[in-house]
Amino acid sequence: MSKFSEKFEMGDKLGAGHYAEVFLCRNKATGAKFAVKIIDKSRTTTKQQGEFLGEVAILKELNHEHCLKLEAFFDEGQHVYVVLELITGGELFARICAERHFSERRAASMMHDILSGVAYLHKRGIVHRDLKPENLLMTSKDENASIKIVDFGFAEKCGHDNKLTKCCGTPLYIAPEVLNAGLYKTGPPYGIASDVWSLGVIMYILLCGYPPFRAKTQNDQFKRVVAGKYDFPEHKVWGTISAEAKDLIKQMIVLDPSKRLTAEQCLAHPWMKTNVDTNLTSTVESLKDFSAERTWKRGIYGVEALNRILYLRRCTAMGVKPNSGIERMLTEAQNAVTTVDLSSNYVGPRGLMALLDVIEKNDRIEVLILGNNGANNQVVERLCTILRTHPSITTINLDHNPISHLAGRMILYAIQVNPRIIKLSLEGTVLQPVMLSRIALQLHRNQTKTAQRQAAAAAAAKEEGAKTTTG
């Protein structure tokens, strides 16, 4: 079996995530340029490996001009190399903001690209589940560049049945049936029609520059989505938008998924052939404001927003008053939440139990500061269950909590199973010196393993660089 380094030459680094890095690369035989995503398996859980392999399986099935193309895939033990089509044109909304003339005709052309790609997916029983402007990229900087649908991390092959229940996606574009099935647990499973709702929201924003469902809080926004109430204010830009455009949106943003147009039907709608070429100046200005707001609020409108809703729902279910400090922590971060610090927020055992559900589902949290919060055996047992498989937590502070010998044994087992945990503070607890010594010894072993893993990764990277230079 061939290796990545035999066929491709590594280039500049393009980006990085928690367990993956993206580089420019070049095919040695043809000179063609691609992007390669390199995943370090040692930094992933079995669940995460299953997820990215599932994404690769989806990509292997795709061959369409408006869907991201997988060029090659290499599984080389510790590292996985996913070679992808190189897309250089930037995000859809950024392109619109840079254009001197934007009209309904141009918007229809863009929607045609997107709908063509989605119709292709749906014909194969694949639902994307995270259609949003950030995942709609221009192929190049050229004026006539087309649009590519990217990021199939949430994509699922479900056929034409409604059988999905996981709440995923991005809040501004999420369909009501996804919220009802996955977040509120009040509705039936959903399917491919959820993508059409998202596209309806995108089309609405394309034509006016702001989203149809907007509120001061994320919770209120979700309520509006589930209610399905939106309008076309005539005193704003909508007074100049054609009736055909509004009609198509009305048939896409429909509460009942069975009554929504399919992507294929949307392509056949009369508006897709519109010749309306009036310059939508106010739309572009509004879109610039929306894009700027979206940039600094990505932490709020992403996973953190869903975390906040999950936290509030768990508090309600447990009869616990939500802690305002925790709410602010989950919603005001401009970047991903990586530290949960309760040093100035006492929440007690039941409050901790509500928060642990959020911690379990956020794979970017690295530091937990839970000292002096009444963590009893039940809390510690739940925490240790999470710690055994959590992919990113490395540091924990449990100072001045009523941790018993039984809880100490659970903690010891958790750090034995998960060597990523290298720092653990237990000051002011009633644990016996023998148990504290065993925990300290295991932490030292974990630190040694981490250092060895990092050294091996650095050596591998250096060797790869040497091969590239000499190749």
C-alpha positions as CSV (number, residue, x, y, z in Angstrom):
1,M,0.0,0.0,0.0
2,S,1.4,3.4,-1.0
3,K,2.2,6.1,1.5
4,F,1.3,9.8,1.3
5,S,4.9,10.9,1.1
6,E,5.4,8.7,-2.0
7,K,2.8,10.5,-4.0
8,F,2.6,14.0,-2.5
9,E,5.0,16.7,-1.4
10,M,4.1,18.7,1.7
11,G,3.7,22.5,1.5
12,D,2.8,25.4,3.8
13,K,0.5,25.0,6.8
14,L,-3.1,26.2,6.2
15,G,-4.7,25.7,9.5
16,A,-5.1,23.5,12.6
17,G,-7.7,22.0,14.9
18,H,-7.6,20.0,18.2
19,Y,-6.4,16.7,16.6
20,A,-5.7,17.7,12.9
21,E,-3.6,20.0,10.8
22,V,-4.2,21.1,7.2
23,F,-1.3,21.7,4.8
24,L,-0.9,22.6,1.2
25,C,0.4,19.6,-0.8
26,R,1.5,18.9,-4.4
27,N,1.1,15.7,-6.4
28,K,4.6,14.7,-7.3
29,A,3.6,13.2,-10.7
30,T,1.3,15.9,-12.0
31,G,2.2,19.0,-10.0
32,A,-1.4,19.6,-9.1
33,K,-2.0,21.3,-5.7
34,F,-4.4,20.0,-3.0
35,A,-5.1,20.4,0.7
36,V,-4.2,17.6,3.0
37,K,-5.8,17.1,6.4
38,I,-3.5,15.2,8.7
39,I,-5.2,13.6,11.7
40,D,-3.2,12.4,14.7
41,K,-5.0,9.3,16.0
42,S,-3.3,9.5,19.4
43,R,-5.2,12.7,20.1
44,T,-8.6,11.2,19.2
45,T,-11.1,8.9,20.9
46,T,-12.5,5.8,19.2
47,K,-15.7,7.7,18.7
48,Q,-13.9,10.6,16.9
49,Q,-12.0,8.2,14.7
50,G,-15.3,6.6,13.7
51,E,-16.7,10.1,12.9
52,F,-13.9,11.2,10.6
53,L,-13.8,7.9,8.9
54,G,-17.6,8.2,8.4
55,E,-16.9,11.6,6.8
56,V,-14.3,10.1,4.5
57,A,-16.8,7.3,3.5
58,I,-19.3,10.0,2.5
59,L,-16.7,11.9,0.5
60,K,-15.7,8.7,-1.3
61,E,-19.2,8.5,-2.7
62,L,-19.2,12.1,-4.1
63,N,-18.4,13.1,-7.6
64,H,-20.2,16.4,-8.4
65,E,-19.0,19.8,-9.5
66,H,-20.6,21.5,-6.5
67,C,-19.4,19.1,-3.8
68,L,-15.9,18.9,-2.3
69,K,-13.9,16.2,-3.9
70,L,-11.7,13.7,-2.1
71,E,-8.5,13.1,-4.0
72,A,-6.8,10.4,-1.9
73,F,-6.8,8.8,1.5
74,F,-4.0,7.2,3.5
75,D,-4.2,5.4,6.8
76,E,-0.6,5.1,8.1
77,G,-1.1,3.9,11.6
78,Q,-0.8,6.9,14.0
79,H,-1.6,9.4,11.2
80,V,-4.4,9.6,8.7
81,Y,-3.9,11.7,5.5
82,V,-7.1,13.0,3.8
83,V,-6.1,14.7,0.5
84,L,-8.8,17.1,-0.7
85,E,-9.6,19.4,-3.6
86,L,-7.9,22.8,-3.0
87,I,-10.5,25.6,-2.8
88,T,-9.1,29.1,-2.8
89,G,-12.0,31.5,-3.4
90,G,-13.2,32.1,0.2
91,E,-16.6,32.1,1.7
92,L,-19.8,32.8,-0.3
93,F,-20.9,35.9,1.7
94,A,-17.4,37.4,1.5
95,R,-17.5,37.2,-2.3
96,I,-20.9,38.9,-2.4
97,C,-19.6,41.7,-0.1
98,A,-16.7,42.3,-2.5
99,E,-18.9,42.4,-5.7
100,R,-19.7,45.8,-7.2
101,H,-23.1,44.6,-8.6
102,F,-25.3,42.0,-6.8
103,S,-28.8,41.2,-8.0
104,E,-31.5,38.6,-7.9
105,R,-30.1,37.1,-11.1
106,R,-26.7,36.7,-9.5
107,A,-28.4,35.3,-6.3
108,A,-30.3,32.8,-8.4
109,S,-27.1,31.6,-10.1
110,M,-25.5,31.0,-6.7
111,M,-28.5,29.2,-5.3
112,H,-28.6,27.0,-8.5
113,D,-25.0,25.9,-7.7
114,I,-25.9,25.1,-4.1
115,L,-29.2,23.4,-4.9
116,S,-27.6,21.3,-7.6
117,G,-25.1,20.0,-5.1
118,V,-27.7,19.3,-2.4
119,A,-30.0,17.6,-4.9
120,Y,-27.1,15.3,-5.9
121,L,-26.6,14.5,-2.2
122,H,-30.3,13.9,-1.5
123,K,-30.7,11.7,-4.6
124,R,-28.1,9.4,-2.9
125,G,-29.8,9.6,0.4
126,I,-27.2,11.8,2.0
127,V,-28.2,14.7,4.3
128,H,-25.5,17.3,5.0
129,R,-27.0,18.7,8.3
130,D,-24.7,21.8,8.5
131,L,-25.5,23.9,5.4
132,K,-24.4,27.5,6.2
133,P,-22.4,30.2,4.5
134,E,-19.1,29.1,6.0
135,N,-19.5,25.7,4.3
136,L,-20.3,27.2,0.9
137,L,-16.9,28.2,-0.7
138,M,-16.0,29.8,-4.0
139,T,-13.7,27.5,-6.0
140,S,-11.3,30.4,-6.9
141,K,-10.9,34.1,-7.0
142,D,-12.1,34.2,-10.6
143,E,-15.2,36.2,-11.5
144,N,-17.0,33.2,-12.8
145,A,-16.0,30.8,-10.0
146,S,-18.6,28.3,-8.9
147,I,-19.6,27.2,-5.4
148,K,-18.6,24.1,-3.6
149,I,-20.3,22.5,-0.6
150,V,-17.7,21.5,2.0
151,D,-17.5,20.1,5.6
152,F,-19.3,16.7,5.7
153,G,-18.6,16.1,9.3
154,F,-22.3,15.9,10.2
155,A,-23.4,14.3,7.0
156,E,-25.3,11.0,7.3
157,K,-26.5,8.5,4.8
158,C,-30.1,8.0,5.8
159,G,-31.8,7.2,2.6
160,H,-35.2,8.8,2.1
161,D,-36.5,7.9,5.6
162,N,-36.8,10.2,8.6
163,K,-34.7,8.4,11.1
164,L,-32.2,10.9,12.5
165,T,-32.5,12.2,16.0
166,K,-29.1,13.9,16.8
167,C,-29.2,17.7,17.2
168,C,-26.4,19.1,15.1
169,G,-25.8,22.0,12.8
170,T,-25.5,25.7,13.3
171,P,-28.3,27.5,15.2
172,L,-29.1,30.3,12.7
173,Y,-29.7,27.7,9.9
174,I,-31.0,24.7,11.9
175,A,-34.4,23.3,11.0
176,P,-37.2,23.1,13.6
177,E,-37.6,19.3,13.3
178,V,-33.9,18.9,14.2
179,L,-34.4,21.0,17.4
180,N,-37.6,19.1,18.2
181,A,-36.1,15.7,17.7
182,G,-32.6,16.3,19.1
183,L,-32.7,19.1,21.6
184,Y,-36.2,19.4,23.0
185,K,-37.0,15.6,22.5
186,T,-40.6,16.6,21.5
187,G,-40.7,15.5,17.9
188,P,-40.2,12.6,15.6
189,P,-36.9,11.8,13.7
190,Y,-36.0,13.9,10.7
191,G,-34.4,13.5,7.3
192,I,-33.1,15.2,4.2
193,A,-35.8,17.9,4.2
194,S,-33.9,19.6,7.0
195,D,-31.3,20.7,4.5
196,V,-33.9,22.5,2.4
197,W,-34.9,24.6,5.4
198,S,-31.3,25.6,5.9
199,L,-31.0,26.6,2.2
200,G,-34.2,28.6,2.5
201,V,-32.6,30.6,5.4
202,I,-29.5,31.1,3.3
203,M,-31.5,32.4,0.3
204,Y,-33.4,34.8,2.6
205,I,-30.1,36.2,3.9
206,L,-28.7,36.4,0.3
207,L,-31.6,38.7,-0.7
208,C,-31.8,41.0,2.3
209,G,-28.6,40.7,4.3
210,Y,-30.0,39.5,7.6
211,P,-31.5,36.2,8.9
212,P,-35.3,35.5,9.2
213,F,-35.1,34.2,12.8
214,R,-33.4,36.7,15.0
215,A,-33.6,37.3,18.7
216,K,-31.6,38.8,21.6
217,T,-31.0,35.4,23.1
218,Q,-30.3,32.0,21.5
219,N,-33.2,30.4,23.4
220,D,-35.6,33.0,22.0
221,Q,-34.2,32.4,18.5
222,F,-34.8,28.7,18.8
223,K,-38.4,29.4,19.9
224,R,-38.9,31.5,16.8
225,V,-37.5,28.7,14.6
226,V,-39.8,26.1,16.2
227,A,-42.7,28.5,15.8
228,G,-41.7,29.1,12.1
229,K,-42.8,32.7,12.2
230,Y,-40.9,35.1,9.8
231,D,-41.9,37.9,7.4
232,F,-40.7,40.0,4.5
233,P,-40.8,43.7,5.8
234,E,-41.8,45.8,2.8
235,H,-40.2,48.9,4.2
236,K,-36.8,47.3,4.0
237,V,-35.3,45.7,0.9
238,W,-38.1,43.2,0.5
239,G,-40.2,45.9,-1.1
240,T,-37.9,45.6,-4.1
241,I,-37.6,41.8,-4.2
242,S,-39.7,39.8,-6.7
243,A,-42.8,37.9,-5.8
244,E,-41.2,34.8,-7.3
245,A,-38.2,34.9,-4.9
246,K,-40.5,35.3,-1.9
247,D,-42.7,32.4,-3.1
248,L,-39.7,30.1,-3.4
249,I,-38.5,31.0,0.2
250,K,-42.0,30.4,1.5
251,Q,-42.0,26.9,0.1
252,M,-38.5,26.1,1.6
253,I,-38.9,27.6,5.1
254,V,-42.0,25.5,5.9
255,L,-42.6,24.0,9.4
256,D,-43.9,20.7,8.1
257,P,-41.0,18.9,6.3
258,S,-43.4,16.9,4.2
259,K,-44.7,20.1,2.7
260,R,-41.4,21.6,1.8
261,L,-40.1,21.6,-1.8
262,T,-37.3,19.1,-2.4
263,A,-34.0,20.4,-3.7
264,E,-34.9,19.1,-7.1
265,Q,-38.2,20.9,-7.1
266,C,-36.5,24.1,-6.0
267,L,-34.3,23.9,-9.1
268,A,-37.4,23.8,-11.3
269,H,-39.0,26.9,-9.6
270,P,-39.5,29.9,-12.0
271,W,-37.3,32.2,-9.9
272,M,-34.2,30.1,-10.8
273,K,-34.4,31.6,-14.3
274,T,-35.0,35.2,-13.2
275,N,-33.6,38.1,-15.2
276,V,-34.1,40.7,-12.4
277,D,-30.8,42.6,-12.4
278,T,-31.5,45.5,-10.0
279,N,-28.5,46.2,-7.9
280,L,-29.3,45.2,-4.3
281,T,-27.0,47.8,-2.7
282,S,-28.7,47.9,0.7
283,T,-28.6,44.0,0.8
284,V,-24.8,44.1,0.4
285,E,-24.4,46.7,3.1
286,S,-26.6,44.7,5.5
287,L,-24.7,41.5,4.6
288,K,-21.4,43.2,5.5
289,D,-22.8,44.1,8.9
290,F,-24.2,40.6,9.4
291,S,-20.9,39.0,8.3
292,A,-18.9,41.2,10.7
293,E,-21.2,40.3,13.6
294,R,-21.1,36.6,12.6
295,T,-17.3,36.6,12.7
296,W,-16.9,37.7,16.3
297,K,-20.0,35.7,17.4
298,R,-18.9,32.3,16.0
299,G,-18.2,31.1,19.5
300,I,-21.8,32.1,20.5
301,Y,-23.6,30.8,17.4
302,G,-21.7,27.6,17.3
303,V,-21.3,24.7,19.8
304,E,-21.3,27.1,22.8
305,A,-24.9,28.1,22.0
306,L,-26.1,24.6,22.0
307,N,-24.1,23.9,25.1
308,R,-25.9,26.8,26.9
309,I,-29.3,25.4,25.8
310,L,-28.4,22.0,26.9
311,Y,-27.2,23.3,30.3
312,L,-30.5,25.2,30.8
313,R,-32.5,22.2,29.8
314,R,-30.6,20.0,32.3
315,C,-31.1,22.5,35.0
316,T,-34.8,22.6,34.4
317,A,-35.0,18.8,34.4
318,M,-33.1,18.6,37.7
319,G,-35.0,21.5,39.4
320,V,-31.8,23.5,39.7
321,K,-31.6,27.3,39.2
322,P,-29.2,28.1,36.3
323,N,-26.0,29.8,37.4
324,S,-25.6,33.2,35.6
325,G,-21.8,32.9,35.7
326,I,-21.9,29.6,33.8
327,E,-24.4,31.0,31.3
328,R,-22.0,33.9,30.5
329,M,-19.1,31.5,30.3
330,L,-20.9,29.4,27.7
331,T,-22.3,32.3,25.6
332,E,-19.9,35.2,25.8
333,A,-16.7,33.5,24.6
334,Q,-15.5,34.9,21.3
335,N,-13.6,31.6,20.8
336,A,-14.3,28.1,21.8
337,V,-14.7,27.4,25.5
338,T,-11.6,25.5,26.6
339,T,-11.7,26.2,30.3
340,V,-14.5,25.7,32.8
341,D,-13.7,27.8,35.8
342,L,-16.1,27.7,38.8
343,S,-13.6,29.2,41.2
344,S,-15.9,32.2,41.7
345,N,-19.2,30.4,41.0
346,Y,-20.5,27.9,43.6
347,V,-23.1,25.7,42.0
348,G,-23.2,22.7,44.4
349,P,-23.6,19.0,43.6
350,R,-26.8,19.3,41.5
351,G,-25.5,22.2,39.6
352,L,-22.3,20.3,38.8
353,M,-24.4,17.4,37.5
354,A,-26.2,19.7,35.1
355,L,-22.9,21.2,33.9
356,L,-21.3,17.8,33.4
357,D,-23.6,17.0,30.4
358,V,-22.2,20.1,28.7
359,I,-18.6,19.1,29.5
360,E,-19.2,15.6,28.1
361,K,-20.4,16.9,24.7
362,N,-17.7,19.6,24.3
363,D,-14.6,18.0,23.0
364,R,-12.6,21.2,23.2
365,I,-12.6,21.7,26.9
366,E,-9.1,21.2,28.3
367,V,-9.2,22.6,31.9
368,L,-11.8,22.0,34.7
369,I,-11.6,24.1,37.8
370,L,-14.3,22.7,40.0
371,G,-12.8,23.4,43.5
372,N,-15.0,24.0,46.6
373,N,-18.3,23.1,44.8
374,G,-19.5,20.2,46.9
375,A,-18.5,17.5,44.5
376,N,-19.9,14.4,46.2
377,N,-19.4,10.7,45.2
378,Q,-22.2,10.9,42.7
379,V,-20.7,13.9,41.0
380,V,-17.2,12.4,41.0
381,E,-18.5,9.1,39.5
382,R,-20.2,11.0,36.7
383,L,-17.1,13.1,36.1
384,C,-14.8,10.1,36.0
385,T,-17.0,8.3,33.5
386,I,-16.6,11.4,31.3
387,L,-12.8,11.6,31.9
388,R,-12.1,8.1,30.8
389,T,-13.0,8.9,27.2
390,H,-12.8,12.7,26.9
391,P,-10.3,13.7,24.1
392,S,-9.0,17.0,25.4
393,I,-9.2,17.4,29.2
394,T,-5.7,17.5,30.6
395,T,-6.0,19.5,33.8
396,I,-8.5,19.2,36.7
397,N,-8.8,21.1,40.0
398,L,-11.0,19.4,42.7
399,D,-9.7,21.2,45.7
400,H,-11.7,21.4,48.9
401,N,-14.4,19.0,47.8
402,P,-15.8,16.2,50.0
403,I,-14.0,13.4,48.0
404,S,-14.1,10.0,49.8
405,H,-11.8,7.1,49.4
406,L,-14.2,5.5,47.0
407,A,-14.2,8.6,44.9
408,G,-10.4,8.6,45.0
409,R,-10.3,5.1,43.6
410,M,-12.6,6.2,40.7
411,I,-10.3,9.2,40.0
412,L,-7.3,6.9,40.0
413,Y,-8.9,4.5,37.5
414,A,-10.0,7.4,35.2
415,I,-6.4,8.8,34.9
416,Q,-5.1,5.3,34.4
417,V,-7.4,4.8,31.5
418,N,-6.9,8.3,30.0
419,P,-3.2,9.2,29.9
420,R,-4.0,12.7,28.5
421,I,-4.8,13.8,32.1
422,I,-1.5,15.1,33.4
423,K,-2.5,17.6,36.1
424,L,-4.9,17.0,39.0
425,S,-5.2,19.1,42.2
426,L,-6.8,17.6,45.3
427,E,-5.8,20.0,48.1
428,G,-8.1,20.2,51.1
429,T,-9.7,16.8,50.5
430,V,-9.9,13.9,53.0
431,L,-8.1,11.4,50.7
432,Q,-5.5,9.4,52.6
433,P,-1.8,9.9,51.8
434,V,-1.5,6.4,50.3
435,M,-4.2,7.2,47.7
436,L,-2.8,10.7,47.0
437,S,0.6,9.0,46.4
438,R,-0.9,6.5,43.9
439,I,-2.6,9.3,42.0
440,A,0.6,11.4,41.9
441,L,2.5,8.4,40.6
442,Q,0.0,7.8,37.8
443,L,0.0,11.5,36.9
444,H,3.8,11.3,36.6
445,R,3.4,8.3,34.3
446,N,0.9,10.2,32.2
447,Q,3.2,13.2,31.9
448,T,6.0,10.9,30.7
449,K,3.8,9.2,28.1
450,T,2.6,12.7,26.9
451,A,6.2,13.9,26.6
452,Q,7.1,10.7,24.7
453,R,4.1,11.1,22.4
454,Q,5.0,14.7,21.7
455,A,8.6,13.9,21.0
456,A,7.6,11.1,18.6
457,A,5.2,13.4,16.8
458,A,8.0,16.0,16.5
459,A,10.4,13.5,15.2
460,A,7.9,12.2,12.6
461,A,7.2,15.7,11.4
462,K,11.0,16.4,11.1
463,E,11.5,13.1,9.2
464,E,8.6,14.0,6.9
465,G,10.1,17.4,6.3
466,A,13.4,15.8,5.4
467,K,11.8,13.4,3.0
468,T,9.9,16.3,1.3
469,T,13.2,18.3,1.0
470,T,15.1,15.4,-0.5
471,G,12.2,14.1,-2.6
